[in-house]
């Protein structure tokens, strides 16, 4: 297989990883829900969620479910159809871990948008959650790319 075609499969794999992560973010945003405490008269926010995201969490979650489904099906039929069975299984595990990563990012986003009248988890989330989510995303993208690249060189 020539290098141009191989790099095209790698770009498609990275795009599908991104689609699955965004799907996980949408589902996480919907399932976790607003974490603003009840009874707070005038909540203060460090980061405000967009108004449309607060008003339509179910639609965001349904779009996320659709993105996950499309990403996993496209992964099966576009990227992994020429790979060996063991490579297909490893790549599916990486894609499912991308969904979990998206759910974690959705949790981090919900924690960042808590409305409270006192100290909250914002500092802990910024210093621990955001870097962990970024590192996990990069590692999963690199592992998926390496799996596609090494399996297609054979």
C-alpha positions, -999 to +999 in steps of 0.1 A: +000+000+000+014+034-009+021+060+017-006+084+005-033+059+009-019+048+043-020+083+055-055+087+043-066+058+064-048+073+094-066+107+089-099+088+087-091+070+119-083+102+137-115+118+124-135+089+137-118+090+171-127+127+172-163+120+163-166+093+190-151+116+216-175+144+208-203+120+210-192+109+244-190+146+255-226+151+244-238+120+261-219+129+293-233+165+293-268+150+290-265+122+315-247+142+343-270+171+341-267+205+357-248+203+390-259+237+403-270+234+439-307+238+447-316+266+470-288+289+458-305+323+454-279+340+433-253+314+420-219+326+409-202+309+380-166+308+371-175+294+336-210+298+323-224+271+300-238+284+267-275+292+269-284+267+242-265+239+260-284+246+292-318+247+274-313+215+253-293+189+272-315+160+259-309+170+223-272+173+229-272+138+244-292+124+215-268+139+190-240+125+210-256+090+208-259+094+171-223+105+168-211+075+188-232+051+167-221+066+134-184+067+145-184+030+156-202+018+125-180+039+102-149+026+121-160-010+114-168-005+077-143+021+066-111+018+087-109-018+101-123-039+073-089-047+059-072-052+092-066-085+109-092-097+135-069-089+165-062-054+152-099-048+147-105-058+183-078-036+197-090-006+176-126-012+188-113-011+224-095+021+217-127+036+202-147+025+233-121+042+255-126+073+234-163+072+244-152+069+280-128+098+275-157+119+261-179+110+291-150+122+314-147+154+294-185+159+298-181+155+335-152+180+336-174+205+316-203+200+340-180+206+370-166+237+354-201+252+350-214+246+386-232+276+400-226+280+438-225+306+465-193+294+480-161+275+470-166+245+447-146+220+428-135+245+401-098+247+411-095+210+415-112+204+382-090+229+364-057+216+379-065+178+377-094+171+354-085+192+324-049+180+321-060+144+327-086+147+300-062+162+275-035+136+282-060+108+279-074+121+246-039+125+230-028+091+242-059+075+227-055+093+194-018+082+192-026+046+201-054+045+175-031+060+148-003+035+156-027+006+155-039+016+121-004+023+108+012-009+121-016-031+110-016-017+074+021-021+070+018-058+072 
